[in-house]
Structures are given as structure tokens and as C-alpha cells.
Amino acid sequence: MRRLLNDLKIMLLANFWLIPVIALLVGALFYFVAPPPPMHAKMATGAATGGYHAFAERLRDELAKEGFTLELVESRGSLDNLGKLLAGDVGLALVQSGQELTLSERQRGDLFGLGVMYREPVWLFVRTPVTFQRLSDLADLRLAIGSDGSGTQAVIGALLAANRIEEGAYPENWQRIGGSRAANALIAGELDAAFFLGPAENALIQRLAAEPELRLESLNRTRAYLARLPYLSAMEVGEGMLNMPMDTPAKDIVTLGPVATLVANEDFHSSLTPLILEAARKVLENGSLLDPPDSYPAAPPRSLQTLDEAEYYYNKGLPILQRYLPFRIASLADRYIILAIPLLVLLFPLFKAIGPLYQWRIRARIYRWYKHLREIDLQLYKGEWPDDLDAEIERLEQLESEMGRIEVPLSYSNELYQLHVHLRYMIERLRTAQKRRQA
């Protein structure tokens, strides 16, 4: 056992040079590898009472289970969210589909669609005496079309424009208000009708659906709108879907609406994509009143470029390691495994050379003694005796004594003993030469 430990010690000392080489390669790996993704992000959500904010709160709570902090930033709506993304104030935002079309091509090139989170129906609530067939019928009514910069006003503006009702020609009795302000005015009788945008489960929509003096109207001519506004989709709302006791709506209706899209900018760390999308999937897995379970998230609109990580998620699901490991560990493993491959490629020939280099270094401890023996042998061959044979013999005998302190592995002992034989042989030759000189 002691001999084995000694051999191991000799091997380690002989290959000590490998330590700085491997340390240099590993250091280069950690230097050039991208840093781990941040476990924090900011997300623009819209008003605190809106559907975007409600969804973002659930997403934040789900991400917190993975140790990820999602900071919610309130805004005035989709257009404001886009502005915050382009300004770099946030890395993520919920944006109403179609709003990205208001940007220049260069601006859209700075944004990435992560996925569609859910559909956003347009709800037209009117007071019970009001009759409605087409949007033009609203001209004489006190109507709320959404606040400036909101997604509601953007969609309603597009629907009105399709009817050749341009923004500059809106009746004076139409008001640019939305949300709770419009709902309160409608319930109080200060408005005849109002448009709202958001999920069926939204507290504001549910409040309006419970009001006995309000009626939910169907948006007719949906095919005509979809042909002109392809970023919208038609949604069927069954009788009593919003509120069964109040039978809201009182009959099956059809409405239109955009989709809520999660958008990121260039500051967003792309490796966070599967973490965000998986959290969204868990939030949305049970579906909603209008969306079946496991319908969302879905691939984002084609008007936005998609991150490769998002494409992978929608085609194959989570990366393999993230299916079994916490995100933080799996993310690090993914990055270092990929970069470890070129490191192994470099180390393979290095480790392959260890054997020959080790043999050379061990034998060098023995063979360096042969240099002096060879010089003496050449002198004897030429008949040139060393000047002081006594001193030379004494020197070789001293070398023979020092050889006892040479440490080599057991497998190389035969070469050490051969050196002993050759050294003794040369000493005997010098003594023979000394006798001849004395004679």
C-alpha cells in the first residue's frame, strides 16, 4: 500500500504541469460562457383593474415558485406598453394583437412575440331601452369608446373605420372614457352604451353582466370585419355564459376581439422563455369561460418575430433538463454542457499525450545519468584517458550512491537497475584503465 501511494505521488508530481493547463482551459470556459439568466424582470400590465393586470398577478405568483421575481408596472394600456418596451423601461409586456402594426418595421424588429395568452372579447353593453343593429346605430347615443391610448379605443376605432366612421367625425356625445369610469357612468344612466375589452372573468365585465338594466349586444357582420381586420377573431358567447342567474347574454351572441400577446424586447434574456411560457401554461391550463383548457399559450402572431426558444417550446415543449430539474439548475447545466463539448475536444488529445509524456519524464530521471557515461565511453573508445582517473572513479561512485535516492514507480525499476549495472561497468573499466596507466 505504501509503495502504491509512493507511485501515485510520483505520477502526480510528474504531471503537475497539467494542473495550470486544465485550470486555464476551465477558466476560459467560465469566462466565455454567457452569464446565467437574471431571475428578475419587469412587465407592463395596464391598469390595476384590467384583465392584463389580473393575469400578470397570477403569472407573477406562479413564477415566484421558481424563485423568479416578476415586477409589475402599471400602464395606460397596449400602446403605452409598446412604448415602455421600445424605451427599455420593461422587458416584457402584454400587448393587444394589431397594436404592433402601428409601429414602423424597424421598431417591430426590436420586439419578439413570446406567445398568445388568451382572447380579449369586445363587449358592448347597452341600457335596456336601446336598440342596436349596426355600429352606425350608436351615432345618437351617449357612448363610451375607451380611454385614449387604450386597447379598447384602438379596436373600436378600427371597427368604426371599417364602417367609414373616421376619428375626426365622431359625434360629440361619444366619450373617450373606459374601464371603471365608463362602467360607473353606464350603470348610473349617464351613458346609453359602452364598449369594454377583456376576459369574461374580469371583475368589471362580471359586474356589468349582473346589472339588470344592462343588456349585452352581439356584434353583427363579423365575417366582414374579420376580412378587413385579420388580427381579430370571432368568439361565440352562449346564452347565460357571463351570468346565468341574470341570463347574460339573453341569447347566443357573436363578438369579436384581439388576443393578448406577451411581447419582449431585446433586453429580455431569451433563455427565460421556457420558464415564462411554462408558468403561463400552468396559469391558463384550466381554460376560461370562453377558452377550452390547455388552449394557451399559443404561437404569437406572424407580425412579430419569434424567439427560437419560443419556437422550440411550442414544437417540443420544455427543454429536456427543465422537465426534471429546477429552472436555475437546468439553465446552468444547459449552458455549461454545450460549452463543455469544445473543452473535452481540447482535453482529449491532452490526456492522450499524458502517457508518453509521463514515460518521458520518468525515464528522464534515469537517462540523464547516461550522458556522462556516454562521454567517458567515447573517450575510452578513442584511447583518450581522463586526466584524473581517480577523481573520475570517485565521481562515478558518488553518482552510484546518489542513485539510491532516485524515486521511480515500481514499473520503471528495471531501468533504474540497468543504470546501476552500466554505472558499475563503467567504474570497472576506469579502474582497469587506471591499472594499465600505473603499469
N, C-alpha and C positions, 0 to 999 in steps of 0.2 A: 504493500500500500504506500509505504514511504517512497519507494522507487517510482511508483506511478505518479505521485504528487510531484516528485522532482522532475520527471519528464514533462509533466504538464506545465510546470514553472518555466522550464527551458523553452518549451514551444511558445508560451505567451511572451517571453522576453524576446525570442527570435522574431516574432511577428508583431512586436509592439508598434511598429510603424503603421500598422493597419488602423489603429485607433484614431489618429488625426485625420486619415483619409476618409474613413467612414463618417466621422463627425462632420467633416467638411461637406460630404455629399448629403447627409441628413439635414445639416444646417441650410444648404441650398434648397432642399425640398421645402422646408418650413418658410424660407424667405420668399420663394417664388409662388408658393401656393396662395390662392386668394384667401383673405381672412374669412372667418366664419360669418355667416349672415347675422345681422343685428336681430335681437329679439324684441324689437320695438318699432312701431310705425304709427304714422298719423293718417287719419282717414276723415275726409269731409263727408258730412252726412245730411245736410239740410237742416230744417227747423226741428227743434226738440219734440214737437208734437206730430211730426210727419212720419210716414212709413219708412223712409230711409233711416231715420234715427233709431226707430224701433228695431229694425233688422240689424243695424250696426251694433246695438247694445247686446243682442243675442250672440252676434259673431264675436264681439269682444269677450263675453263671458266664456264662450267655447274655447277661444284661443288662450285664455288665461290658464286653462287646464294643462296646456303645454308649456307654461311659463312665458308665454308671449304677451307683451303689453300692447294693446291697440288703443291709441289715444283718439277720442272722437272730437272732431272740430265742427261745430255748427256753422251753417251757411244759409244763404238765401235760396238755394235750390241748385238745379243741374248746371245752369250757366255759370253760377258762382263757383260750383265745384270744379268745372273745367278751368276756370281762371286760376283757382288755387293750385291745380295740378300743373298748369303751364308755368306758374310763378315759382313752383317748387316749395310752396307752403305746406303741402301734404304729399305723401307718396301714393295714397290710394283715395278713391272717391267713387261714390255711386252716381252714375250719370244716366239720364233718360235716353234711350235709343233715339237717334235722329239728331240729337243736340250736337254730336260730333261733326255733323255735316255743315254746321255753321262756321267751322274752323277752316283755316287755309290748309292746303296739302302739307305744307311744311310743319304746321302746328300738329296736325294729326300724326305726322311721322315721329313726334316726340312722345306719343301716347301708345299704350298697349292695352288691349282688352283681355281681361282675365276670364270673364265669363258672364253669362246672363244669370241673374239671381232669382228673379221672379217677374211676373207680368204686372203691369200697372193699369188697371182699367180706368177709363174715363167715366165718371158718374155725373149724370145730370139730374139733380133734384129740383122739382118744381112744387110750388104750393098747389093744393088740390084744385082750385078753380081754373088753373092754367091749362090750356090745350096746346099740344105740340105735335107737329108732324116733321118739320124740317128746321134747320138752323135759322133760316130766314124768318121763321115764325117768332123768333126771340127778339126781333128788332124793337118791338114796342114794350118789351118787358124790362123791369129793373133786374139786370143780370150781372152776376159776378163772374169774371173770366180768368181769375187768378191774379196774383200779385206780380209786379214787374220782376223779370228775371227768373220767375218760377217755371218749373216744368209744366205745370197746368196751363199757364198762359201760352207757352210755346206750342203745346199740342192743340189747344183750342184755336190759336192763331192760324195754325196750318189747316185745320178743318174749315175755318171761316174763309181762308184764302182759296181753298178748293171750291167754295161757293161764290167766288168773286167778291167777297166782303173783305176789303183790304183794311189794314190797321188804321189808316188815316180817315176812314169813313165810318168808324164805329159810332153808333148812336151815343148821345150824351148820357143816356140813362144806364149805360153799361159801366160797371165799376171795376177797376183794376185792384181787386182785393181777393184774398183766398184764405184757405185754412180756417182756423177758429174764428177769425173776424167775419169771414163770409158766412160761416155756419150760424153764428150768433145772429147775424142780420137776417138770414133766411128764416130762422125759427121765430124771430121777433116780428116777422111780417114786413121788414124794411126792404126786403128783396122778394122778387117773384120767382126767381130761379138762380141757380148757381152751379158751376162746374167744379168738380173735385177730381183729384187724381190720387190713387193709392190702392193698396191691397184691400180686399174685402174685410179683412180682420181689423183694419185700422180703427182705433177708438173713435176717431172723428166720423168715419163712414158709418160705424155701428150706431153712433149717437143719432145721426140723421135718419138711419133706417128705422129707428124706434119712434120717430116723431109721427103722430097720427095725421098731422096736417100736411105732410110732405109726401110726394109721390116720385118714384124712380122711373125715369123715362128711357125708352130704347132709342138708340141712335140708328136711324134707318139708312138705307143705301150704303151699307158697309162695304160691299164689293167695289162700289165706285170710289170710295175713299181709299181702300187698300191698293187699287190700281194706281192711284196718284201718290200715295204715301206708303211705300213698301216697308218702311221701318215700323209701321203699326201692325197689329194683329187683331183679329176678331175674337171676341170672347162671348160665349153663351152663358147667361145667368138665369138659372131656373127659378121658377116661382117660389117665393119664400126663402130663397137662398141666403139673403142677408139677415132676415129676421122672420122666423116662422110665425111667432105669435101675432106680429103685425102684418104678416103676409107681404113682406117687401123683398122683391117686387111683386106686384099683384098678379103678374103673368110672366111667362117666359120672355126675356128680352135679349137683345144683342147689343153689345157695346164694343168700342174699340179701345186700343191703348198701346203704349210703347212697352218696352221691357226695361227693367232696372239692370244696368250693366256695371260691373265692377271694373274700374279703369285704373291703370297705374301709369306713372311717368318713368323717366329714365333713372330717377333716384331710387326707385324700388329695386330691392335685391331680388333678382329673378329666382334664386333658389328657395325663396319663401313661398313661391307659387303653390306647390302641392300642399303646404301647411294651411294656407289661407283657403284654398278650394275645398280641402277635406273638412275643415271647420264649417264652411258654408254648407257642405253636403249634410253634415250632421244637424245643422240648424234647420235645414229645409227638408229633411228626409221624410217627415210625416205629411208633407204637402200642405195645402191650404183649402179654403172653400172652393177655389176655382182651379187650383193646380193639383193634379194627382201626386201621390207620394213618389219620391225618387225621380222627379222630373227635372229638378235643378240642383246644382248649377249646370248650365249648358254652354256650348261653344259660343263665343261672343260674335257680334255682327261682323261681317266681312269688311265693313267700312273702317275697321280698326285692325292694325296688325296684331298678331297673336304671339305671345312668347312661346318658345319651344317647349318650356316646362309645362305650359298650359295644354299645348297640343298633346304632349305625352300623357298628361293626366286624363284627358277626355278619351284618348285612344286605348290606354293600357291601365289606367288607374294610378295609384301611388307607386313611386319607385320602390323596388323590392325591399331595401333595408328599412324604409319608413313604414312598411307593413308590420314589422316585428319589433322595431326599436323606437324609443322616443325621438322626436324630430332632431333635437340638438345633437344626439349621439349619431344618428343615421346620417345627418348632413355632413358632419365632420368625417365620418367613415367614407362616405361617397367621394368627398374631395380628395382625401389622402390616398384612397385606394387607386384612384385614377392616376395621381401623380407618383404613386409608388412604383408603377409599372416601369417608367423610364429609369427609376432608381435601381430596380432589380436588373434591368438590362445592363446598366453600368457595373453593378456589383458582380454579375455572373462571371465575366472574364477575370475580374479581380480575384474572386475566390478560386477560380480555376487555376490562377497563377500562384496561389499560396503554396501548393505542394512543391513545385520546382524551386520556388524562392526559399522555402523553408529548408529543403535539402542543401541548396547552395550555401545558405547562411551557417548551417551546422557543419558542413564539410569545410567551409572556410576557416572554421576554428582549428581544424586539423591540418588542412593543406597548406596554410600559411607557414607551417614549420618546414615544409618540404623545399621552400625556396632556398633556404640556407644550405640544406643538404645537397641540393642540385648544384649550387655554386662550388661547393667543396668537391663534389663528384667530377665536375668539369676540370677543376684544377688537377686532380689526380690523374684524370684521363690524359691531360696534356703533359703530365710529368712536372707540373709546377707545384712544388710543395708549399703549403702555407708557411709564412715567415716564422711563425712561432707555433709549432705543433702542440707544445704543452698547453699554451693558452687556448688553442682551438679545441683540444680534447676536453679541457676543463669547462669550456663554454658549452659544448655539447652535453656533457654530463649534467651541467646545471639545467639545461633545457629538458633533459630527461627527467630530472627531479620536478621541474615545474609542470610537466605534462600530467602529473598526478592531480593537479588542481583543475584540469580541464573538465568541464561538465558537458556531457553529451547524452542524448537519450540512449536507452539500452540498445535500441535497434541499430545505432551507429557505433557501438563499442568495438566491433571487429575492425573498423577503420582506424580507431584510436590505437588498438593493439598492434596493428600493422605498422603504424608510425613508430611505436616503441621498438619493434623489430628492426626497422630500417635505421632508426637512430643508433641503436646498439651496433648494427652492422657498420655504420659509418665511423663510429668510435673505434671499432676494432681495426678498420682499415687505416685510420690515422695512427694508431699505436704500432701497427706493422710498418707503416712508413717511417715512424719515429725510430724504430729499431734499426731499420735499414740505414737511416742517416747516421745513427750513432756507430754502426758497424763501419 
